């Protein structure tokens, strides 16, 4: 799990530390003050949205991060989190 800290990609969440507790692996990451993509989209468009450019941008950025992890031969769990920049 320590290898996660060695990755450097703008779309990969930076893990601070990881540890095993019983049969679970815990990862401690930076705070993502905007939360999940789901919660942001629900707050800006509670009845849905029509901007397919927004969807395309989210998917493109996500796939770039996944491609990077696959190139590094890493498994992953997918979570969509946002940070305000």
C-alpha positions as CSV (number, residue, x, y, z in Angstrom):
1,X,0.0,0.0,0.0
2,X,2.9,2.3,0.5
3,X,3.4,2.4,-3.3
4,X,0.3,4.6,-3.6
5,X,2.2,7.6,-2.2
6,X,4.8,7.3,-5.0
7,X,2.3,8.0,-7.8
8,X,2.1,11.4,-9.2
9,X,-1.0,12.1,-11.3
10,X,-3.4,15.0,-11.1
11,X,-6.4,12.7,-11.1
12,X,-5.2,10.3,-8.5
13,X,-6.1,11.1,-4.9
14,X,-3.0,11.5,-2.7
15,X,-3.0,9.0,0.2
16,X,-1.2,10.1,3.3
17,X,-1.0,6.7,5.1
18,X,-2.5,3.2,4.9
19,X,-2.9,0.5,7.6
20,X,-4.5,-2.8,8.2
21,X,-7.2,-3.2,10.9
22,X,-8.3,-6.8,11.2
23,X,-9.4,-7.9,7.8
24,X,-9.8,-4.3,6.4
25,X,-7.4,-2.0,4.7
26,X,-7.8,1.7,5.7
27,X,-6.5,4.5,3.6
28,X,-6.1,8.1,4.9
29,X,-6.3,10.7,2.2
30,X,-6.3,14.5,1.7
31,X,-9.6,16.2,2.5
32,X,-11.8,16.7,-0.6
33,X,-13.7,19.8,0.5
34,X,-16.2,19.6,-2.4
35,X,-17.1,16.0,-1.7
36,X,-18.2,13.5,-4.3
37,X,-19.2,14.2,-7.9
38,X,-22.6,12.9,-7.1
39,X,-23.2,15.3,-4.3
40,X,-21.9,18.3,-6.3
41,X,-24.1,17.4,-9.3
42,X,-27.2,16.9,-7.1
43,X,-26.6,20.4,-5.5
44,X,-26.2,22.3,-8.8
45,X,-28.8,20.4,-10.7
46,X,-31.2,18.5,-8.4
47,X,-33.6,17.6,-11.3
48,X,-30.8,16.6,-13.7
49,X,-28.7,18.5,-16.1
50,X,-28.3,18.9,-19.9
51,X,-24.6,19.9,-20.1
52,X,-23.0,16.8,-21.8
53,X,-19.7,18.7,-21.8
54,X,-19.6,18.5,-18.0
55,X,-20.3,14.7,-18.2
56,X,-17.6,14.3,-20.8
57,X,-15.1,16.3,-18.8
58,X,-15.7,14.3,-15.7
59,X,-15.4,11.0,-17.6
60,X,-12.2,12.1,-19.4
61,X,-10.5,13.1,-16.2
62,X,-11.5,9.9,-14.5
63,X,-10.4,7.7,-17.4
64,X,-7.0,9.5,-17.5
65,X,-6.5,8.6,-13.8
66,X,-7.6,5.0,-14.4
67,X,-5.3,4.7,-17.4
68,X,-2.4,5.9,-15.2
69,X,-3.2,3.2,-12.6
70,X,-3.4,0.5,-15.2
71,X,-0.1,1.5,-16.6
72,X,1.4,1.2,-13.1
73,X,-0.2,-2.3,-12.9
74,X,-2.4,-1.3,-9.9
75,X,-5.9,-2.3,-8.9
76,X,-8.3,0.4,-7.8
77,X,-11.6,1.2,-6.3
78,X,-13.3,4.0,-8.1
79,X,-14.5,7.0,-6.1
80,X,-15.4,10.4,-7.6
81,X,-14.2,13.2,-5.3
82,X,-13.7,16.8,-6.1
83,X,-11.3,19.5,-4.8
84,X,-11.9,23.2,-5.5
85,X,-9.0,24.8,-7.4
